[in-house]
Amino acid sequence: MRGPLIQTEARAILNRGISHGISECKKEIALRMLKMGKLTVEEIAEYSALSVAEVEQLANPQTI
């Protein structure tokens, strides 16, 4: 691989890692809000930058 291609691939890997980390932080924040029990699912979605569906999924995890 040449220099620019390696840099591009490295940047893509880094961005995926950062994106995954941010997503996990949003979910942790939403879970804390859910445990408090003071906010609606819609409010939590707005404050955490998750979708309503994602917050609902966190609120009602399915067990196998």
N, C-alpha and C positions, 0 to 999 in steps of 0.2 A: 504494500500500500504506500501511496505517496503521502507527503506531509499534509496537504489540504484535506485529503480524504480521511486521514486518520483524525484530524482535528474535528471534522464534521461529525464523524461517528462518535468520537468522545463527547462532543457537545450534546448529541442526541441521547446518549446513555445518561449523561448528567441531568439533562432536562427531564427524562423519564423518572429518575430517582427523586428529583426535587418535586415533581408533580405528584408522585405517589406519597411523599412525605406530607405535602400540604393537604392532600385528600384525607389522609389518616388523622391529621390534626383537626380538620373540620369535623370529622366524625366523632372524635373524642370530645370536642367542645359541645356538639349537639347532644351527645349522651349525657354530659354533665347537666345541660339545660333540661333534658327530659327527666333526670332524676330529681331535679329541684321541684318539678311539677307545677310551676307557676306560669309557664308560657304555653301557647297553643303550638301545634305542629307547624302551622303557617308562620308564626313568629320565629320559631327556631330555624326554619328553613331560610327565612329572610336574613336573620342575624348570622347564621353559620355559612351562608352562601352554598347550601345544599338544596337539592330539589325537595319538594314536599314528599315525593315518593321515597327518596332516600331517607328522610327523617322518619317516615312511617315505617320503613323497613327496620331502622334502628330501634324504633319503639316496640315493634312486634317481631322479634327475631324468631325464625322458625327452627325448631329442633328436629333432628333426623332420628 
